[in-house]
């Protein structure tokens, strides 16, 4: 996934129950974080399933996504107020530490009392924080697979996260290719399991 807070493909999600949502969010962050910490020094320039993105580019994208959360959820900022604050290289000399810091800030913002009852102001309109959190979970899950493939790590995703992500992206998956950020869906092989079907839906070739 390559959505950002201003990507209109994300507005189809509906609200979700807060407590299970927070558990999935923490699980998805931990999954991606485990992969970040598994990247060897010689792998940051390696190619990923995301066209034109290296491993460093991919991790930088997810760090940026996490850093947006406090501004949007905790502070109620508009996209225009944040502007280009989280653009450019955010990883510095220690990408894993940069990920840990960004992930912690996002988790604290989503897990704060009352946070998921708020509305976030995105470019395509006001959106429930629950829907925004669900989009973030889907991003983390799919990009965890991308990163796993790029660095030769275990590509198997937790079943609960596969189910969650499939339910999240299915309503708007057909529009993702139009954004120019996703390849066209791939026909899954006969008898494909849930993870393979999800990845094919998002233009990956498992």
C-alpha positions in Angstrom: 0.0 0.0 0.0 1.2 3.5 -0.7 -1.7 5.7 0.6 -1.0 9.0 2.3 -3.3 11.2 4.4 -4.3 13.0 1.3 -5.1 9.9 -0.9 -8.8 9.8 -1.8 -8.8 6.1 -2.2 -9.0 5.7 1.6 -12.4 7.3 2.3 -14.5 4.2 1.8 -13.7 2.7 5.2 -16.4 2.8 7.9 -16.0 3.0 11.7 -14.7 0.0 13.6 -14.9 -1.1 17.2 -12.1 0.7 19.1 -10.7 -2.0 21.3 -10.1 -4.7 18.6 -9.0 -1.9 16.3 -6.2 -0.8 18.7 -5.1 -4.4 19.1 -4.8 -4.9 15.3 -3.0 -1.6 15.0 -0.4 -2.6 17.6 0.0 -6.0 16.0 0.5 -4.5 12.6 3.1 -2.0 13.9 5.0 -4.8 15.6 4.9 -6.9 12.4 6.4 -4.1 10.3 8.8 -3.1 13.0 10.2 -6.6 13.3 11.0 -6.5 9.6 12.6 -3.1 9.9 14.9 -4.4 12.5 15.8 -7.3 10.3 17.1 -5.2 7.5 20.8 -5.6 7.1 23.1 -2.7 6.4 23.6 -3.9 2.8 19.9 -4.1 2.1 18.7 -0.5 2.4 19.2 0.1 -1.3 17.5 -3.2 -2.4 14.5 -3.1 -4.7 11.0 -3.8 -3.3 7.7 -4.9 -4.9 6.7 -1.2 -4.8 7.9 0.2 -8.2 10.8 2.6 -7.9 11.1 2.2 -4.2 14.1 0.8 -2.4 13.9 -0.7 1.1 14.9 2.7 2.5 12.2 4.5 0.5 9.6 2.0 1.7 10.5 2.3 5.4 10.7 6.1 5.0 7.2 6.1 3.6 5.9 4.2 6.6 7.8 6.4 9.1 6.2 9.5 7.4 2.7 7.8 7.7 3.3 7.3 11.5 4.5 10.8 12.0 1.3 12.2 10.5 -0.9 10.6 13.2 -0.3 12.8 16.2 -0.9 16.0 14.1 -4.1 14.6 12.6 -5.6 12.7 15.5 -4.2 14.4 18.7 -3.9 18.0 17.4 -6.8 18.0 14.9 -4.6 19.7 12.2 -5.6 20.2 8.7 -3.4 18.7 5.9 -2.4 22.3 4.9 -1.2 23.0 8.4 1.2 20.1 8.4 2.3 20.8 4.8 5.7 19.3 4.0 6.8 18.7 7.5 7.1 15.0 7.1 8.5 15.0 3.5 12.1 14.1 2.5 14.4 11.7 4.3 13.2 11.0 7.8 15.4 8.0 8.6 18.7 9.6 9.2 21.7 7.4 10.2 19.7 4.9 12.2 16.5 4.0 10.3 15.4 1.4 12.8 15.5 3.9 15.6 13.6 6.4 13.5 10.9 3.8 12.9 10.7 3.0 16.6 10.2 6.7 17.5 7.6 7.3 14.8 5.7 4.1 15.5 5.6 5.0 19.2 4.2 8.5 18.5 1.4 7.1 16.3 0.5 4.3 18.8 0.3 6.8 21.6 -1.9 9.1 19.6 -4.4 6.4 18.5 -4.4 4.8 22.0 -5.0 8.1 23.9 -8.4 8.2 25.7 -11.1 9.3 23.3 -8.8 9.4 20.3 -10.8 7.0 18.2 -14.0 9.0 18.8 -12.5 12.0 17.0 -12.7 13.2 13.4 -9.6 13.7 11.3 -9.4 16.3 8.6 -8.1 14.7 5.4 -7.9 16.2 1.9 -11.0 14.2 0.7 -13.0 15.3 3.7 -13.6 14.7 7.4 -13.1 11.1 8.4 -13.7 9.1 11.6 -10.4 8.4 13.4 -11.4 4.7 13.4 -11.5 4.7 9.6 -8.1 6.4 9.4 -6.6 3.9 11.9 -8.0 1.0 9.8 -6.3 2.4 6.7 -3.0 2.7 8.6 -3.3 -0.9 9.7 -3.8 -2.1 6.1 -0.8 0.0 5.0 1.4 -1.6 7.6 0.3 -5.1 6.8 0.8 -5.0 3.1 4.1 -3.1 3.3 5.3 -5.7 5.9 4.9 -8.2 3.1 6.7 -5.9 0.6 9.6 -5.4 3.1 9.7 -9.1 3.9 10.1 -10.0 0.2 12.7 -7.4 -0.4 15.0 -8.6 2.4 14.3 -12.3 2.2 12.4 -12.5 5.5 9.4 -14.7 6.4 6.5 -13.5 4.1 3.7 -15.2 6.0 1.3 -12.6 7.5 -0.8 -13.3 10.6 -4.2 -14.6 9.7 -6.1 -12.0 11.7 -4.3 -9.2 9.9 -4.9 -10.7 6.5 -8.6 -10.9 7.3 -8.7 -7.4 8.6 -6.8 -5.9 5.7 -9.0 -7.8 3.1 -12.1 -6.5 4.7 -10.7 -3.0 4.8 -9.4 -2.6 1.3 -12.1 -4.7 -0.6 -14.6 -1.8 -0.9 -12.1 0.5 -2.6 -9.6 -1.9 -4.1 -10.9 -1.3 -7.6 -10.1 2.4 -7.4 -6.5 2.0 -6.2 -5.0 1.5 -9.7 -6.5 4.9 -10.8 -4.4 6.6 -8.2 -1.3 5.7 -10.1 0.3 4.2 -7.0 -0.8 0.6 -7.5 -0.5 -2.0 -10.2 -3.6 -3.6 -11.6 -5.0 -6.5 -9.6 -3.6 -9.9 -10.4 -5.7 -12.9 -11.0 -5.0 -15.3 -8.1 -4.2 -18.9 -8.8 -6.8 -21.6 -8.4 -7.2 -22.5 -4.7 -5.3 -19.4 -3.5 -5.2 -18.9 0.2 -6.5 -15.7 1.9 -3.0 -14.0 1.9 -2.3 -14.7 -1.7 -5.8 -13.4 -2.7 -5.2 -10.2 -0.8 -1.8 -9.6 -2.3 -3.2 -10.2 -5.8 -6.1 -7.8 -5.2 -3.5 -5.2 -4.5 -1.4 -5.9 -7.6 1.3 -7.9 -5.9 2.7 -11.1 -7.4 3.2 -13.5 -4.5 
